[in-house]
């Protein structure tokens, strides 16, 4: 991938609503050249979409937790992601190496909501859980290290 494409990705990760004109000012490209490059990045699947960054606390979801899960019966087929896919409180599901099979990132309103969510996860996926509650988040959602910035 070219350095200009990496720079465009970094700029769009920082501000997904940045105009083609502003992207051009930052990269030295014309507006039409920026438009073509961004469209190609989208077509290649490198840019998969654009999203809003929200304040979860303002939405009434101040409690973030990571829930590690592993099957109670390891001989059973592993369908945990599918079994849990409809639970809206689960923001992310990561398959991991180690003692657990998956780590779930969840957001809820209060400890009792987390307790109810844990019961639902255990019941739906027949898994054991280990929960870590987030106390604070110094940073999150950082742009990917594309190799064009400091330390590259």
VEXTINU-333659 format. One record per residue (C-alpha): residue number from 1; chain; y, x, z. Coordinates in Angstrom, 3 decimals, padded with zeros to 6 digits, m for minus. Layout:
VEXTINU-333659
{n = NUM, chain = A, c2 = Y, c1 = X, c3 = Z}
...
END
This chain:
VEXTINU-333659
{n = 1, chain = A, c2 = 000.000, c1 = 000.000, c3 = 000.000}
{n = 2, chain = A, c2 = 003.441, c1 = 001.286, c3 = m000.893}
{n = 3, chain = A, c2 = 006.001, c1 = 002.224, c3 = 001.754}
{n = 4, chain = A, c2 = 008.369, c1 = m000.538, c3 = 000.515}
{n = 5, chain = A, c2 = 005.669, c1 = m003.172, c3 = 001.000}
{n = 6, chain = A, c2 = 005.036, c1 = m001.875, c3 = 004.510}
{n = 7, chain = A, c2 = 008.766, c1 = m002.037, c3 = 005.233}
{n = 8, chain = A, c2 = 008.930, c1 = m005.630, c3 = 003.955}
{n = 9, chain = A, c2 = 006.018, c1 = m006.577, c3 = 006.194}
{n = 10, chain = A, c2 = 007.702, c1 = m005.026, c3 = 009.231}
{n = 11, chain = A, c2 = 010.956, c1 = m006.838, c3 = 008.481}
{n = 12, chain = A, c2 = 009.192, c1 = m010.182, c3 = 007.978}
{n = 13, chain = A, c2 = 007.160, c1 = m009.723, c3 = 011.159}
{n = 14, chain = A, c2 = 010.405, c1 = m009.217, c3 = 013.061}
{n = 15, chain = A, c2 = 012.084, c1 = m012.197, c3 = 011.362}
{n = 16, chain = A, c2 = 009.921, c1 = m014.383, c3 = 009.126}
{n = 17, chain = A, c2 = 012.991, c1 = m016.367, c3 = 008.055}
{n = 18, chain = A, c2 = 014.863, c1 = m013.357, c3 = 006.689}
{n = 19, chain = A, c2 = 016.246, c1 = m014.165, c3 = 003.237}
{n = 20, chain = A, c2 = 015.239, c1 = m012.247, c3 = 000.132}
{n = 21, chain = A, c2 = 018.846, c1 = m011.088, c3 = m000.103}
{n = 22, chain = A, c2 = 018.780, c1 = m009.649, c3 = 003.432}
{n = 23, chain = A, c2 = 015.373, c1 = m008.080, c3 = 002.808}
{n = 24, chain = A, c2 = 016.885, c1 = m006.459, c3 = m000.289}
{n = 25, chain = A, c2 = 019.802, c1 = m005.065, c3 = 001.720}
{n = 26, chain = A, c2 = 017.392, c1 = m003.450, c3 = 004.179}
{n = 27, chain = A, c2 = 015.099, c1 = m002.015, c3 = 001.509}
{n = 28, chain = A, c2 = 017.511, c1 = m001.217, c3 = m001.302}
{n = 29, chain = A, c2 = 015.712, c1 = m003.602, c3 = m003.675}
{n = 30, chain = A, c2 = 017.202, c1 = m006.422, c3 = m005.707}
{n = 31, chain = A, c2 = 016.644, c1 = m009.975, c3 = m004.527}
{n = 32, chain = A, c2 = 014.280, c1 = m010.677, c3 = m007.436}
{n = 33, chain = A, c2 = 012.288, c1 = m007.485, c3 = m006.781}
{n = 34, chain = A, c2 = 011.917, c1 = m008.469, c3 = m003.118}
{n = 35, chain = A, c2 = 010.823, c1 = m011.966, c3 = m004.131}
{n = 36, chain = A, c2 = 008.165, c1 = m010.546, c3 = m006.483}
{n = 37, chain = A, c2 = 006.847, c1 = m008.092, c3 = m003.866}
{n = 38, chain = A, c2 = 006.664, c1 = m010.738, c3 = m001.135}
{n = 39, chain = A, c2 = 004.908, c1 = m013.154, c3 = m003.505}
{n = 40, chain = A, c2 = 002.351, c1 = m010.437, c3 = m004.389}
{n = 41, chain = A, c2 = 001.773, c1 = m009.707, c3 = m000.683}
{n = 42, chain = A, c2 = 001.155, c1 = m013.433, c3 = m000.153}
{n = 43, chain = A, c2 = m001.183, c1 = m013.683, c3 = m003.165}
{n = 44, chain = A, c2 = m003.188, c1 = m010.661, c3 = m001.965}
{n = 45, chain = A, c2 = m003.591, c1 = m012.328, c3 = 001.448}
{n = 46, chain = A, c2 = m001.716, c1 = m009.582, c3 = 003.286}
{n = 47, chain = A, c2 = 000.928, c1 = m012.103, c3 = 004.325}
{n = 48, chain = A, c2 = m001.114, c1 = m015.147, c3 = 005.301}
{n = 49, chain = A, c2 = 001.668, c1 = m017.385, c3 = 006.546}
{n = 50, chain = A, c2 = 004.825, c1 = m017.760, c3 = 008.592}
{n = 51, chain = A, c2 = 005.042, c1 = m019.216, c3 = 012.067}
{n = 52, chain = A, c2 = 007.485, c1 = m020.107, c3 = 014.827}
{n = 53, chain = A, c2 = 007.579, c1 = m018.067, c3 = 018.022}
{n = 54, chain = A, c2 = 007.835, c1 = m020.532, c3 = 020.887}
{n = 55, chain = A, c2 = 008.681, c1 = m020.348, c3 = 024.578}
{n = 56, chain = A, c2 = 005.456, c1 = m021.507, c3 = 026.194}
{n = 57, chain = A, c2 = 007.088, c1 = m021.931, c3 = 029.590}
{n = 58, chain = A, c2 = 009.665, c1 = m024.305, c3 = 028.098}
{n = 59, chain = A, c2 = 006.754, c1 = m026.245, c3 = 026.550}
{n = 60, chain = A, c2 = 005.203, c1 = m026.689, c3 = 030.005}
{n = 61, chain = A, c2 = 002.501, c1 = m024.039, c3 = 029.458}
{n = 62, chain = A, c2 = 003.578, c1 = m021.183, c3 = 031.749}
{n = 63, chain = A, c2 = 000.075, c1 = m020.078, c3 = 032.790}
{n = 64, chain = A, c2 = m001.697, c1 = m017.696, c3 = 030.411}
{n = 65, chain = A, c2 = m005.226, c1 = m016.475, c3 = 031.086}
{n = 66, chain = A, c2 = m007.961, c1 = m014.497, c3 = 029.387}
{n = 67, chain = A, c2 = m011.430, c1 = m015.962, c3 = 029.787}
{n = 68, chain = A, c2 = m014.400, c1 = m013.749, c3 = 029.016}
{n = 69, chain = A, c2 = m017.539, c1 = m015.693, c3 = 028.165}
{n = 70, chain = A, c2 = m021.200, c1 = m014.887, c3 = 027.692}
{n = 71, chain = A, c2 = m024.154, c1 = m017.211, c3 = 027.111}
{n = 72, chain = A, c2 = m026.176, c1 = m018.287, c3 = 030.115}
{n = 73, chain = A, c2 = m029.270, c1 = m018.224, c3 = 027.888}
{n = 74, chain = A, c2 = m029.014, c1 = m015.175, c3 = 025.577}
{n = 75, chain = A, c2 = m032.032, c1 = m016.357, c3 = 023.549}
{n = 76, chain = A, c2 = m030.073, c1 = m019.417, c3 = 022.373}
{n = 77, chain = A, c2 = m028.078, c1 = m019.193, c3 = 019.122}
{n = 78, chain = A, c2 = m024.501, c1 = m018.034, c3 = 019.666}
{n = 79, chain = A, c2 = m022.305, c1 = m020.913, c3 = 018.565}
{n = 80, chain = A, c2 = m019.585, c1 = m020.567, c3 = 021.206}
{n = 81, chain = A, c2 = m016.631, c1 = m020.327, c3 = 018.779}
{n = 82, chain = A, c2 = m017.744, c1 = m023.507, c3 = 016.998}
{n = 83, chain = A, c2 = m018.499, c1 = m025.318, c3 = 020.263}
{n = 84, chain = A, c2 = m015.027, c1 = m024.528, c3 = 021.607}
{n = 85, chain = A, c2 = m012.974, c1 = m024.831, c3 = 018.394}
{n = 86, chain = A, c2 = m011.534, c1 = m028.268, c3 = 019.236}
{n = 87, chain = A, c2 = m010.104, c1 = m027.224, c3 = 022.626}
{n = 88, chain = A, c2 = m006.357, c1 = m026.997, c3 = 021.989}
{n = 89, chain = A, c2 = m005.617, c1 = m024.868, c3 = 025.065}
{n = 90, chain = A, c2 = m007.552, c1 = m021.971, c3 = 023.500}
{n = 91, chain = A, c2 = m004.983, c1 = m019.969, c3 = 021.536}
{n = 92, chain = A, c2 = m007.325, c1 = m017.196, c3 = 020.361}
{n = 93, chain = A, c2 = m011.031, c1 = m016.334, c3 = 020.385}
{n = 94, chain = A, c2 = m012.025, c1 = m012.682, c3 = 019.966}
{n = 95, chain = A, c2 = m015.595, c1 = m011.438, c3 = 019.481}
{n = 96, chain = A, c2 = m015.896, c1 = m008.293, c3 = 021.603}
{n = 97, chain = A, c2 = m018.263, c1 = m005.465, c3 = 022.433}
{n = 98, chain = A, c2 = m019.218, c1 = m005.076, c3 = 026.070}
{n = 99, chain = A, c2 = m020.691, c1 = m007.287, c3 = 028.771}
{n = 100, chain = A, c2 = m019.178, c1 = m010.489, c3 = 027.385}
{n = 101, chain = A, c2 = m019.481, c1 = m011.907, c3 = 023.876}
{n = 102, chain = A, c2 = m015.994, c1 = m013.371, c3 = 023.482}
{n = 103, chain = A, c2 = m012.584, c1 = m013.261, c3 = 025.106}
{n = 104, chain = A, c2 = m010.476, c1 = m016.409, c3 = 024.913}
{n = 105, chain = A, c2 = m006.715, c1 = m016.464, c3 = 025.335}
{n = 106, chain = A, c2 = m005.638, c1 = m019.764, c3 = 026.855}
{n = 107, chain = A, c2 = m002.373, c1 = m021.386, c3 = 027.926}
{n = 108, chain = A, c2 = m002.125, c1 = m024.224, c3 = 030.430}
{n = 109, chain = A, c2 = 000.415, c1 = m025.856, c3 = 032.723}
{n = 110, chain = A, c2 = m000.954, c1 = m025.173, c3 = 036.182}
{n = 111, chain = A, c2 = m003.957, c1 = m023.731, c3 = 038.048}
{n = 112, chain = A, c2 = m005.703, c1 = m027.092, c3 = 038.251}
{n = 113, chain = A, c2 = m005.455, c1 = m027.365, c3 = 034.446}
{n = 114, chain = A, c2 = m007.107, c1 = m023.947, c3 = 034.179}
{n = 115, chain = A, c2 = m009.859, c1 = m025.063, c3 = 036.546}
{n = 116, chain = A, c2 = m010.532, c1 = m028.153, c3 = 034.407}
{n = 117, chain = A, c2 = m010.456, c1 = m026.049, c3 = 031.228}
{n = 118, chain = A, c2 = m013.006, c1 = m023.610, c3 = 032.671}
{n = 119, chain = A, c2 = m015.338, c1 = m026.506, c3 = 033.496}
{n = 120, chain = A, c2 = m014.962, c1 = m027.835, c3 = 029.945}
{n = 121, chain = A, c2 = m015.650, c1 = m024.409, c3 = 028.391}
{n = 122, chain = A, c2 = m018.728, c1 = m023.862, c3 = 030.559}
{n = 123, chain = A, c2 = m020.072, c1 = m027.305, c3 = 029.743}
{n = 124, chain = A, c2 = m019.422, c1 = m027.287, c3 = 025.985}
{n = 125, chain = A, c2 = m020.677, c1 = m023.760, c3 = 025.272}
{n = 126, chain = A, c2 = m023.240, c1 = m023.267, c3 = 028.084}
{n = 127, chain = A, c2 = m021.585, c1 = m019.985, c3 = 029.080}
{n = 128, chain = A, c2 = m020.687, c1 = m018.000, c3 = 032.167}
{n = 129, chain = A, c2 = m016.994, c1 = m017.159, c3 = 032.490}
{n = 130, chain = A, c2 = m014.829, c1 = m014.443, c3 = 034.015}
{n = 131, chain = A, c2 = m011.107, c1 = m015.223, c3 = 034.160}
{n = 132, chain = A, c2 = m008.049, c1 = m012.983, c3 = 034.318}
{n = 133, chain = A, c2 = m004.694, c1 = m014.667, c3 = 034.943}
{n = 134, chain = A, c2 = m001.619, c1 = m013.107, c3 = 033.333}
{n = 135, chain = A, c2 = 001.174, c1 = m012.333, c3 = 035.800}
{n = 136, chain = A, c2 = 003.772, c1 = m011.283, c3 = 033.226}
{n = 137, chain = A, c2 = 003.955, c1 = m010.278, c3 = 029.567}
{n = 138, chain = A, c2 = 006.215, c1 = m007.279, c3 = 028.926}
{n = 139, chain = A, c2 = 005.608, c1 = m007.648, c3 = 025.170}
{n = 140, chain = A, c2 = 003.502, c1 = m009.709, c3 = 022.810}
{n = 141, chain = A, c2 = 003.248, c1 = m010.477, c3 = 019.109}
{n = 142, chain = A, c2 = 004.420, c1 = m007.035, c3 = 018.075}
{n = 143, chain = A, c2 = 004.504, c1 = m006.230, c3 = 014.361}
{n = 144, chain = A, c2 = 001.480, c1 = m004.317, c3 = 013.088}
{n = 145, chain = A, c2 = 001.603, c1 = m000.518, c3 = 012.915}
{n = 146, chain = A, c2 = 001.910, c1 = m000.296, c3 = 009.138}
{n = 147, chain = A, c2 = 002.370, c1 = 003.453, c3 = 009.040}
{n = 148, chain = A, c2 = 006.005, c1 = 003.441, c3 = 007.941}
{n = 149, chain = A, c2 = 007.769, c1 = 003.670, c3 = 011.302}
{n = 150, chain = A, c2 = 008.015, c1 = 006.290, c3 = 014.059}
{n = 151, chain = A, c2 = 004.734, c1 = 007.925, c3 = 014.891}
{n = 152, chain = A, c2 = 003.397, c1 = 007.350, c3 = 011.375}
END
